[in-house]
């Protein structure tokens, strides 16, 4: 009881100082509490993995997709003995061979060039295969409904343009969505909202906390007829 009283006093004090505190929503507990019906987690843009999502759905199979050499394989090996499928490729709106910039800060590696306002050091550039998400998941339709996470450093709109069928088979889509123009010829936030609306999905929540003007949001979308939107 004393701990709860202290917490309430602290929250009240912070509020008077113009600060609002809340629980971390990008967590396994929060995602699990939403009781999504998910048979397979699809992690597009793996890098070092998304353990919160894997833990939230412990009985699901996992599909890992990333063009970074060895990244998806390393994460997949760490998840054994769960059933894991690994695809070492990029995801876009059409099949092609593209240039992939590997940055010193590995999580900033991208198929796009960063804008001058958001620079990052490129270690090397490699050629990678790019496929559509619909093509990749075509062999996994019996493992739906999916829970899809997309974090591809500015390439989210292109990824979604090749993912109509995949999204339609999903219980949710968690998308890192740019707010600022972090990439040359990048999309606008409204472009993501528009294409998800076209796919009959609506924004349910924003999971990342930020005190300053955000450069991106982790946006959680669900089907427009979801009871969670009522």
Beta strands, then each sheet from edge to edge (+ up, - down):
strand 1: 40-44
strand 2: 61-65
strand 3: 84-87
strand 4: 90-91
strand 5: 96-103
strand 6: 122-131
strand 7: 146-150
strand 8: 170-178
strand 9: 201-206
strand 10: 216-223
sheet 1: 3+ 2+ 1+ 7+ 8+ 10- 9+
sheet 2: 4+ 6+ 5-
end
